[in-house]
């Protein structure tokens, strides 16, 4: 019988972190998974570490050097699950990550892909900050005008991933942002679990750190392309606040868009977006503008508790 969900883990010279990443995936609350380690021509012990894990849900796919986007696509091509999940070889996953993402996909068949909040942590195990993403499809669509509406830790319906052609293999950076904007242009509905379920490791060798200037340029390019192909049109129907616990995350994309329109001297549009979010979600607007010390301390405490669950997997293996 085919697994319900396939987790693709692209890995290039990932021996230092792969052991912990895989064990955090195998520790999921749902067992009906397969884990595909897409070995991107590693020259270290990446392959032997994956093979040494005694769990028949793990298999290794050896590939010629292709880069992150290509490796993810090749892993997805051999996956057997109805759903595809992605996790990087140096990051960690909360035990209920896949369970919570699948709950949304099962409860609303119109949703095509689901992300989650992520906690950024350093190589020494210190928690740095929380990445918070919008929950509703409307807010995700608006967020894409300013920033990536989902982290790289998505679960997506297999047929949707194949329909849009997967990740763009011509991109070495921001390939997840580009995919998400393409999903929205294809009329897919995106959502996020408003819980810290993915733990992004920030270290010297990570692409985000090592090529930060190039990353910013690429993000700007993706953003401008999305803007050019999908000019935002104001509608009161765009405003929906389904999750009281995520009011700030829901309001932030609209306020970002209003500021951007203001800088472009589209004053009337900027006023419409800004005033409407302030009227329909005043609490979220206030929270998005003014991060209080009390809220910051509460979020940090939540992050520390969440990270405590995966801390045993955080230490480098080599």
N, C-alpha and C positions, 0 to 999 in steps of 0.2 A: 504494500500500500504506500502511495506517495505521501510524503510529509505535508502538513498543512502550510508550513511556512519555511522558506529557505533563507538562511542568513549568509550573505556574501561578504567575505572578509578579504579585501585586497591587501596583499602583503609583499613589500619589497624590502629586503634586508631588515626584517622586523623582529629578529630574534630577541632583542632586548625586552620587548613588551608583549609579544604574541601570546606567551603562556597565560598571563593574567587576562588578556582580552578574551581568549577562547574560554577560559573557565568562567568568566562572568556571563558569557553567552550560554554555556552549558548549564549554568545555575538558574536558568529562567524558570518561572513558575509553570510554564507550559512545556511539555516534553515532546510534543509532536513537531519537531523541527529537524532540519538538516543544516549543517554548517559547512560551507564551501570555502576553504582557504585557497584563494586565487593567488598562487605563488608567481609573482611578477619577476621572474629571472633572478631570484635572490642568490647572492654569493656567500651568504653566511649560513647559519644553522636553522633558518626559518623552516625549511621543509622537515628536518628531523624533529624539531620541537612539535610541529603539528602532528607528525606521524606517531610520536611517542605518547600522545594522549589516548588513553584506552577507552574510547567511546566510539561506537560504530556510527554515530550520527555525524562524525567529522570525516570529511574526505578532502584530499589535496588535489588541486588542479594546477599542473605545471604549465607555465606560459612563457613565451618569449617576451622580452622587455617591451611593454606597451604603454606604461603610464597608468595613472589612477582610473581615468574614465574608461579606457579600453579594458582594463583588468576587471572592473566592475561589470561591464557588459559581457565579457567572456564568462564570468562566473554565473551571471543571470541566464546565459544561453543554455547552460547545462543543468540549471536548477530544476527540481521536480515539484516544488511547492506551488500552491495556488496564489500565495502571497510572497513577495520578495522584500527582504529586509536588508539593510546595509549597515555595517559597523566597521570602523577602521581598526587596524591591527595594533594601534597604540592607545586606544580608548577603552573605556569600561562601560558596562551596561547594568542598570539596576535589575533586580530579579523579576520585576513585574513590568519591565519595559514593553515587551512584545504583547503580553496579556492586555495591557491598557490600550495599546494602539489598535489591536484587533477588536477590542470592545467597540470602538468608534466605527470601524469599518463594517462590523457585523450589524450594528444598530442603525446605520444609515448607509444604504446601498448607493446613494448619490455621491458619497465621499470617495475619492479615488486614491488619496495618499494621506498619511498621517505622520506627523513628526512629534516632537516633545520638547520640553524645556531641557537645557543642558547646563551642567556645572563645569566650569573651566578650573582645572587644578594643575599644579606644577609638578615637576618630577620628584620633588621631595615630599609630595603628599599634601601640600598646603592648598586649601580651597581659595580660589582667586575671586570669582564672581559667577553670577547666574546669567545665562542667556535666556530671556523670556520671549516667547513667540505668541502671536495671536491665535485664538481658538476658532473663531467662526470663519467660514470660507470667504465671506465678504471682506473681513479684515485682512485675511491672508492676501487676497487679491490687491487690496490697497497697499499693504506693506511692501509688496514687490516693487512699487514705484520708488522706494527709498532703501530697502535692504532685503536680504534673503528672508522670506516668510517662514522657512523651516530650516532646522539644522540638517546635517548630512545623515542623521539617524532616522531615516524614514522607513515606513512600511507601505508598500504600494501594491495595488492589484496587478497581477502579472500581465493581464491583457492590456491594461493601460500603459504599462512600461513598454511593452512591445509595440503598441500602436504609435507612440511618439518617437520610437527609435532609440530609447535608452539615453545614456549620457553622450554628450558631444565629444567624440574622441579627438577632435582638434584642439581641445582645451586642456591645459595642464593645471589651471587654477580656476576656482569659482565654478567648477562644473556642476555642482549641486544647485547653485543659484540659477544658472542657465537652464538646467532641467526644470526647475520649479516654474520659471517664467514661461517656458514652453508648455508645461502642463496647463497653466492658466489660459494661455492663448488657445489651447485645444479644448477649452471649456471644462476642464477637470476642476473639481472642487477639492480644496485642500483644508486640512485642519491640524490641530496640535493638541496633545495631552498637556494640560497645564500643571505638570508635575516634573520635578528634576529627575529624569529617568536615564539620561545619558551623560557620561563624564568625559569631557574632552581634555586630553593631556596636552599641555603647552610646554614644549621643550625645544632645545636648540635645533634639533633636526626636523621639526615639524614644518610642513610647507608654509603654513600661515606665518610662522616666525622667520624662517630662513629667507623667504621671498616676500616680505611684507609690502614693500613698495610696489612690486609687480602685482601683488594681490589687489591692492587698492585700485590700481589702474584697470585691472580686469573687471573688478566689481563695478566700477564706474561705466565701463563699456557695456556690460550686461544690462545695467540699469538704463542707460541711454537707449539701447536697442529696444528694450521693453516699452519705454516711454514713447519712442517714435512709432511703434506698431500698435500701441494701445493707449491713446490719449484718454485720461480719466474724464468721465462724464458724471456730473453730480446728479444724485437721485436720493431722496429721503429713504427709499427702499434699501439703500446700501447700509443703513444704520440698524444694526441688530446686536443686542448685548445678551447672549444666551447664557453666559456663565458669570454669576455674580462675583466669583472668586478671581476672575481674570479681567476686571474692568479696566485696569491700567493697560494690560497687554492689548485689549481690544481698542482702546482709545488712541494709543501711541501711533499706529500707522496713519490715522486720519490727520493727526496733528503734524506729523512729519510731512505729509503731502501738502497740507495747508502752508507750512513754512516754505516748502520748495516752490509752490505756486507764487507765493509772495515775492520770493527772490527773483522769479521770472517776470515779475510785474503783472501777473494775472491776478490783480487785487480782488476783483469781484469773485472769482472762483475760490481764491484763498479764504475770503471772508465767509463764503457759503459753507465750505468744508469745516473751517474752524468753529464757526458759530453753531453749526448743527451738532457737532460732536459735544460741544460744551452744553448745549441744551438737552440733548438726549442721554448723555452719559457724563453729567457734571462731576461725579465722584472719580470716575476714571480719568477725566481730563485733568483734574487737580493732581491726582497721583502721578500722571504721566509727566506733568510739568515740574512738580516739586516732590522729589524723593525725600521723604522724612527720615530722620535718624531712626525712629522707632520701627518703621517699615523695613529699613535696611538691616537693622539688627535681627528682625524677625525672619527675613529671607535668609540671612547668613546662618542663623540657627537651623533653619530647615535644611539648608545645603549641607551643613556639617553632619546633621543626622543622616541625611541621604547618603553622603559620601562614606559614612561609617559602615554602611552595608557592604560596600565594595572595596573598602580599604585593604582587606587581605589580599586583593588581586593587584594592588597599585604598585607595589615595589618591583623595580626592574628585575628580570629573571637572571640576567647575566651581568 
